[in-house]
Amino acid sequence: MKKTTTAPAPSPAASGRYTADKLTVLEGLRPVRVRPGMYIGDTDSRGMHHLLWEIIDNAVDEAANGYADRITVTVCEDQSFVVTDNGRGMPADIHPDKKISGVELIFTQLHAGGKFDDKSYRISGGLHGVGASVVNALSEWLEAEVCRDGHVYRAAFYCKEDEDGTLIPGAVKRKLHSCGKTDRHGTTVRFKPDRRVFSTVRPDSHVIAQKMRELAFLNAGVTFVFTDERRPPEEREQVFCYRGGLSDFIRYNNSGKTPLYPDPILIDGAADGISVQIAMQHTDAYTESIVSYVNNIRTVEGGTHETGFKLALTKVLNMAAREAGVLKDKDENFAGEDFREGMSAVILIKMRDAQFEGQTKAKLGNVSVRAAVETVAGEQLSRFVQNIRHADIVKAILEKAKTARSVREATKKANTIARQKNSLEISSLVGKFAASIGRDAAKNEMFIVEGDSAGGSAKQARDRRFQAILPLRGKPLNSEKRRLDQILANEEIRSIITALGCGIGEEFQLQNLRYHQVIILADADQDGAHIRALLLTFFYRYMRPLISEGHVYIGMPPLYRVAKKTGGEVRFAYTDEACDEATREMGGSRSVVISRYKGLGEMNPSLLWETTMDPAHRTLIRVGIDDVAEAERLVTVLMGDNSEVRREYIIQNADFARVDAFADKIGL
Ligand code: 0RA
């Protein structure tokens, strides 16, 4: 990446200023123009925004070093950018060797360092940190304004076109000059990405606002103002400033979830020259969410800083669990993941010479970071958990870990059982399960039927070549509150896992699915609604691809039988409206007999086949996940502790007449 420039250093007297400047610029920035991808990754929209990040990062550095507390970014109507900070101002004095101002040096020399690089370490890094000169090289024009020592200074650069058509990127148009007095201090950089370099030069205000919000979280107390002058005046400006920094970041990420304790836990320290800041908080959710940064750069693939944090968390909490008597045996431990279920954390470390590796160069590789983070996090976490005032928080975390552990163990057990049984053994595993004869998974259907009597009818009615029946006894699944691990202990649920053949949880393998249509057949009453909800919850949690790939259906038994008094015509209606319509079409209520089905159990096998199971005549609703968040909420409502909300939900969705409302809620 690093290019050495071989600019000849002619004596100023011999060559004159213009030539020297030109030579320096020519040799200095041309490589950037020739191979922009080497410096900024891509020349698409991402690369174009990269220029902006680079300039913003310089301002953020100034803020991180304590010299600035306000950074503004403006997108102008002509799609150029303005970035200002109220820091010290870029150096305006003349460099003793190079004989040009600090500002010119910064914008015209690749990797300008030395005298003007007074920072103990550059906080930006990775792909960023390529330097302001790269931005200059890839811009149509760039202007810098520096306010310091009572003066306003300006310099201007542009992509110059020689008489012979050669481009000289980042050429000095106007050297740094004083142009007035001021009592302000800070730096303003205006620039316009060059259309000749980028496939698009249209700034994306959503992307920029997102980035600025993130930087505002990572730099507590610094005010970020984003203005998009292309927008109508009233929606132009967005201001981001978070006094709480990482704590506010966690609160923001956890909004919509229920935290197990009100305030995020904070870690802030340094070891081995590495600064470590972490905020974390547990919620009642099931997934863990750790986001990490190195020098304000997101490390999507994690790395040694995340590993160090996880090690410390696991160690400290296992110790706390032992002290609290939650762990009795000396060798008994929670798995790290048990402590991270439902946990949100943000990790921010600052260090010199960050090494990025991995597929997308978004993984921190420096080995020494692991121990540094483990030390800082370990010390501060153990002080936290030992503090008597935090007893309730520790208790909540350990409770959550206990649940996570039992679910994990139940999952493992269920997977083991499922693995041990082959398809021939399935029918003997649970005597009630009637497998299909056919082996074509794509054609195979499994009906999960509520109740033994309906199950019996379904077995008689089915086409055994491709239809399997699993009767579910209503009772064991019928209790109001059931934790997922208890669901897994249920015999029928286990036989579903075994029969489907694709495991659950992390071991789930959709390609092993033996029945591509999984049809839930339950009554149109409260119990039926509850069974549907429990099964969907189970599939959602443990076999999500089954739902997202469209393998789960809800079977619809008819609600009414409408028979003509003369002539023997009979129709089945699945909703109240359909019943009215059938009645009308068959000559009105005087000429028909309407009977309402109370449950699957009262249908004889042939009726069940005809109305509900025969692919040619039945009605099925395919369950999908259009809106995962809503599905998640549904699952929370159904599985959570708030039985009030749950009861209300179940009653609301108790009958098939309202199947649409139900379908809406789960994103059918
Ligand atoms: C090096 C030295 C000094 C200031 C800066 C860099 C600086 C760079 C940027 C880029 C955007 N905003 C900036 N603000 C400051 C000055 C050192 C001194 O004053 O002694």
Boltz pocket constraint, residues with backbone or C-beta under 6 A from the ligand:
constraints:
  - pocket:
      binder: B
      contacts: [[A, 55], [A, 58], [A, 59], [A, 62], [A, 85], [A, 87], [A, 88], [A, 89], [A, 90], [A, 91], [A, 115], [A, 116], [A, 117], [A, 118], [A, 187]]
      max_distance: 6.0
